[in-house]
Amino acid sequence: MYTLSPSLIKALQGLLSSDSLKALSRHASAIHEKYTGGGLDKKLSQEEALAYCFFRMPSTYAAVCYLSSRIEEKGISFSPTSLLDIGCGPGTAYFAMKERYPLLQEALCIDHNEHFLSLFRQLSQAVGQP
């Protein structure tokens, strides 16, 4: 099973307040509605972006780790030094790839949602990533 790194979990926990714990479930439901109602053409709010980190980020992180492990199982030599992620959200793929591939030095992560990008910056700083 692939899980978020301990440093990323600690960084996410640092973003929580006692009030936000109560609201996360409500915002997670709103995200689910946006996903199942035709995609995310509407931007997520700051609260929804945070809820995404707790309800969707772990499974996306695990999927990236799983896919990279399948590449390794096939005997394919893969040691990326750069990453381009368009629609990066809070940086989920970046964090998973950085954990699995320490030689990853450059990343260009783009998202249209300023709340995701803000969370990405906060998480990066908290886990000691540039």
Secondary structure, 3 states (H helix, E strand, C coil): CCCCCHHHHHHHHHCCCHHHHHHHHHHHHHHHHHHHCCCCCCCCCHHHHHHHHHHCHHHHHHHHHHHHHHHHHCCCCCCCCEEEEECCCCCHHHHHHHHHCCCCCEEEEECCCHHHHHHHHHHHHHHCCC
